[in-house]
Amino acid sequence: MTVSSNMQLRCELCQIEINENADRGDEVLFSRGATGSRSKLWARVCQYLKTDEQKASCINQDVSKRGTEMPGDRYEEIALVEVEGTQAES
């Protein structure tokens, strides 16, 4: 019988929580909506960090842990709609 390795991490920068699980892969607990992956967290939050200090505080900078970006990780583009002769984002 193997013992599962579980650990919960909390990012001091964005306050997101990551449940690390050696058996099932990591699970990111977003403040709203369904849980996701480290690649989703990267696509929506972590990639936008600007300073080295911010990047050093981020718990999701390790490429080998976050994996490849998957379809649906990024926010979808919002289509432009025409409102009374002008274009506006919906």
C-alpha positions in Angstrom: 0.0 0.0 0.0 1.3 3.4 -0.9 0.8 6.6 1.1 -0.6 9.5 -0.8 1.4 12.7 -0.5 -0.9 15.8 -0.1 0.1 19.3 0.7 -1.8 22.6 0.5 0.1 25.7 -0.7 -1.1 29.3 -0.5 0.4 32.0 -2.6 1.1 35.1 -0.5 0.9 37.2 -3.6 -2.6 36.3 -5.0 -3.9 34.2 -2.1 -4.8 31.3 -4.4 -4.6 27.8 -2.9 -3.0 24.8 -4.6 -3.6 21.3 -3.4 -0.6 19.3 -4.3 -1.3 15.6 -4.8 1.3 13.3 -6.1 -1.3 10.7 -7.2 -3.8 12.9 -9.0 -1.9 16.0 -9.9 -2.3 19.5 -8.5 -5.6 21.2 -8.1 -5.9 25.0 -8.0 -8.7 26.5 -5.9 -9.8 29.7 -7.5 -11.8 32.3 -5.5 -14.7 31.8 -7.9 -15.8 29.0 -10.1 -14.6 25.5 -10.5 -11.2 24.2 -9.5 -8.5 24.2 -12.2 -4.9 23.4 -13.0 -1.6 25.2 -12.6 -1.5 25.9 -16.3 -4.9 27.6 -16.0 -3.6 29.7 -13.1 -0.6 30.6 -15.2 -2.7 31.6 -18.2 -5.1 33.8 -16.1 -2.9 35.2 -13.4 0.8 34.4 -13.0 2.1 35.3 -16.5 1.1 38.9 -15.9 3.6 39.5 -13.0 6.0 42.3 -13.8 8.7 42.5 -11.3 11.3 40.0 -10.2 10.1 40.5 -6.6 6.5 39.4 -7.7 7.8 36.4 -9.6 9.9 35.3 -6.6 6.8 35.4 -4.4 4.7 33.4 -6.9 4.3 29.7 -6.2 3.5 28.9 -9.8 6.7 29.9 -11.7 8.1 26.3 -12.1 7.4 25.3 -15.7 7.8 21.6 -14.9 5.0 21.8 -12.3 2.5 23.8 -14.3 2.7 21.8 -17.5 1.4 22.7 -21.0 -1.4 25.2 -21.4 -4.6 23.5 -22.3 -7.7 24.7 -24.3 -9.9 26.6 -22.0 -7.1 27.8 -19.7 -7.2 31.4 -21.0 -10.2 33.6 -20.8 -12.2 33.6 -24.0 -12.1 36.6 -26.2 -15.2 38.7 -26.0 -16.9 39.5 -29.3 -17.6 43.0 -30.3 -21.2 44.0 -30.6 -22.7 47.0 -32.3 -24.8 49.3 -30.1 -26.7 52.1 -31.9 -24.1 52.5 -34.6 -21.0 52.2 -32.4 -19.0 49.1 -31.5 -18.7 48.2 -27.8 -17.3 45.2 -26.0 -20.0 43.0 -24.5 
